[in-house]
């Protein structure tokens, strides 16, 4: 039976391009461990694990449809092999991992087959965070309208209130398909009339797309309305790929930062305990996506400016305004040992190799009163800031890469709440003085820095964030090319 299976598979592959690294021998071994049955298909078509897999692959954009074509069903052996290699491909991209995650590989496939948990294995590819389910639902909705003809509204004359024409009909059609205007009897009967309901729908559309929600059909709004579903779908699928960084099952307590949304939230026992605005890295010093953890909290931290910041920003100020830097708490620190020196005592040239800049704790300290250490390779951490006005801005990609927190004390309170009583007392004392105090958490808090330019909520609304780091490649760039061609 195995020899026959190898021969049949070999004949299938000879007439097809090899798209991945799943060898004929490895696939045959998988089928053999499955009692010589195909993994994803049976005599009736797609089995239950296969349904879960094709749905996953379609949501990720590897397949155009969750349904198998007649051609695929007519070649079950090749199709089963192809689906298997596509599943393995979902683990081929590393998206900022700092802490190791379980992989989808041949060993895990064999284990799932032997325990009858193939469906569970497929479902574990994407993490079981509520945001993932909301995004998958939104992707399914966008796929339903992907093939519909889409009007180009760029350049049309914006209609006036009460005006009736075909352009209004097209605008309303788009708003209905995207869910901003209810497709009820009244709106369908008045489909050509630019009425107050349409203006309110436009405001909702603008708000969801990061535009000024004024209800006016300016050219930016018309251009955004003109973006076809197929183009939106690719970006949504790119965002779904980024969730692959996170673990299959959310921990009991974790921090999630959406860099594109400038937001942090602390989740505890499936409940959002805390949310706050954040400032993230500028495009030329982007905060990296990573899977990490907070293991220490420092109260009244000193700041050691990175060399590039010292050279580009602080050294020129030492030459021009040394007293100002001194008033802000900057000193020269010996690299080996010894007392701190005033800024005016050395020039940057004299300090080379022997001293480095340090900013003492205090009201001017760039890290504020709180620093949260995260495990990473990029010298990135979360911290307080004296520049509170930045949190009033809508676009907050303003830092050198670290994450500034709107309410750092609330986060410190929450992270230290489970520590022993003596730690709690030490923390209260640290808040009252200017001494640097470090707190190592008895249990590190998983912390996920993700980049989601598309955010869907439980009610089905989809919100589009500015692609500050230019990670959403245009559809024509083919972001799946490093993986597989779409089938």
C-alpha positions, 0 to 999 in steps of 0.5 A: 500500500505504501509503495503504491501511495509513493508511486501515485504521489510521484506521478502527481508531483512530476506534472506539478511544480514543487512549491515547498519543502514537504518531501514525498517520503515525509508526506507518505509517512504522515498518511501511513500514521493516519492508517493510510487515509488522506489527512484532509479529504475523504471519499465525501470530499473535505473532512472536518480537519480539512474544513478548518485548514481550508478556512485558515488558509483562505483567511491568511490569503494562501487560498482564494477560497475556503472551498476546494475546486472541482479540479482539486477534488478530482486530484485528492492525493495531490490536493491533500499533499498541497494542503499539508505543505501549506499548513507547514508554510504557516510557520515559516515566518518569524515575526519578532520573536524574542521568546520561543514558541511552539512550531507547526512541524512534522513532529507536531503533525504526527502527534496530532494524527496519533492523538486524533487532534488534527483539527485542534492543531490547525486551530492552534496556528492562529492564537485564541485571542478575541481580536483574532476571531474578530479579524477573521470574521471581518476577513470572511465578510470582505471575501463575500464582496471581494468579487463585486464591481466597485465604483471609482468615486475619485474626482466626482462632484460631491453632492449637496444635501437633498441632491439626487443622482447616480453618483449618490446611488454609488456612494450609498451602495459602497456604504451599505456593502461596508456596513456603514449605512443600513441596507433597510427599506428606507435607504434602498428606496432613497438610494439616489438621494443625498440625505442626512442618513447618508451624511451620518454614514459617511461620518462613521466611514471616516471615523473607521478609516482615520479621517476627520469625521465631518461627513463631507465628501472631500477627495480623500474620503472619495478616494478611500471609498473607492478602494476595492474590497480585494485591495482591503482584503490583502491588507487584512490578511497581512495583519492576520499573519502578524498575529502568528507571533503570539502564543496559541493560548493567551496567558492569564495575565498579559500586556498587548501593545498595538504599535499602529494604534498607539495603545496598550492594554493589560488583560487579566483573566480575559478582562481588560483591566487597563488601557492607555495611550502610548508613544512609539518609535518614529518611522526611522527608529521604529519600535520592533514587533516582539514577543517578550515579557516585563520582568522588572520595574524601576522607580526613579530610573536614571537614563543612559542615553544611547550613543547615537542620541548622545552624539546627534542631540546631546553633544551639540547641546553640551557645546552650546548650552551646558548649563541647561543640560546640567539643570536637567540632571545630566552628568558625566559618569566614569565608565569604570568607577568614581564620582560623577562630574558636572557637564561643564567639566568635560567636553565630549571630545575629552570624555571619549572612551572614559566617560558616558552621559547619565541623566539623574532621576528627577522631574526632567528625566527622560524616563520619568519616574517609571521604567519597565524592563522587557526582555529583548535584543534592541534596548527597548523598554516601556517608560514614563515621560515628562512630555505628557502633551504628546499623548494629546496627539492622534499620531504618536510615532515620536520616540527613538524606539522605546514605548512611552506610557500615558499612565505608567503608575497605574501599570506599575500598581497593577504589576506589583499588586500580587507581590508580597506585602514587604514589596508593596511597602517598599514600592510605596516608599519608592514613590515618595522619594527620589532614590532609584529602586528596582523591583524584580517581578516574582512572575514575569508578565508576558508582553506582546508588541504587535502591529495591527493596522486593521482592528475589528471589534466584537460588533463587526466594525473594522477600523483602519489605522495609519501604516506608520512603518509601511509594513502593509505592502500593496497588493501587486507586491504579492506579500505571499510570494515568499510562501506559496502562490495562491490557489 
